[in-house]
């Protein structure tokens, strides 16, 4: 298992409370070691299992949309 740490841009994150809820939801996803979302910079700092990257990214998008449908994470 290779753990990597990367920072991703977020789009249309509306409030700090939503960021906190997303952080909690993403942290529960299998393969995610840690997640920190900063509302002011619109960034997500993520530590995760690189071997499950595609699955994890798909689950993160679902979790983010559940909290705030207009928000997205740019994994490119």
C-alpha positions in Angstrom: 0.0 0.0 0.0 1.5 3.3 -1.1 0.2 6.3 0.7 0.4 9.6 -1.1 -0.4 13.2 -0.1 -1.8 15.6 -2.7 -3.6 18.9 -2.8 -6.6 19.3 -5.1 -8.5 22.4 -6.2 -12.2 22.5 -5.3 -14.9 24.5 -7.2 -18.0 26.2 -5.9 -17.5 25.4 -2.2 -20.1 27.6 -0.5 -19.3 27.6 3.2 -16.9 26.5 6.0 -19.7 24.3 7.5 -20.1 22.4 4.2 -16.3 22.0 4.1 -16.3 20.5 7.5 -19.1 18.1 6.6 -17.3 17.0 3.4 -14.1 16.5 5.4 -15.9 14.2 7.8 -17.6 12.2 4.9 -14.4 11.9 2.9 -12.4 10.8 6.0 -14.7 7.7 6.3 -13.9 6.5 2.8 -11.9 3.3 2.8 -8.3 4.0 1.7 -8.4 7.6 2.8 -5.9 8.2 5.6 -6.7 11.9 6.2 -8.6 14.8 4.6 -8.4 18.5 5.3 -10.6 20.9 3.3 -9.9 24.6 3.6 -12.8 26.8 2.6 -10.8 30.0 2.2 -8.4 28.5 -0.3 -10.9 26.1 -1.9 -8.4 23.2 -1.5 -8.5 19.6 -0.3 -5.4 18.1 1.2 -5.7 14.3 0.9 -3.6 11.4 2.1 -4.7 8.2 0.5 -3.8 4.7 -0.8 -2.5 5.3 -4.3 -3.4 1.7 -5.3 -7.1 2.5 -4.9 -7.0 6.0 -6.4 -9.7 5.7 -9.0 -12.2 4.1 -6.6 -11.4 6.6 -3.9 -11.8 9.6 -6.2 -15.2 8.3 -7.4 -16.3 7.9 -3.8 -15.0 11.4 -2.8 -17.0 13.0 -5.7 -20.2 11.2 -4.4 -19.6 12.3 -0.8 -18.9 15.9 -1.8 -22.1 16.1 -4.0 -24.2 14.6 -1.2 -23.2 17.6 1.0 -23.2 20.3 -1.7 -24.4 19.3 -5.2 -22.7 22.3 -6.9 -19.3 21.6 -5.5 -16.7 19.5 -7.2 -13.1 18.4 -6.8 -10.6 18.7 -9.6 -8.5 15.5 -9.6 -6.8 16.3 -12.9 
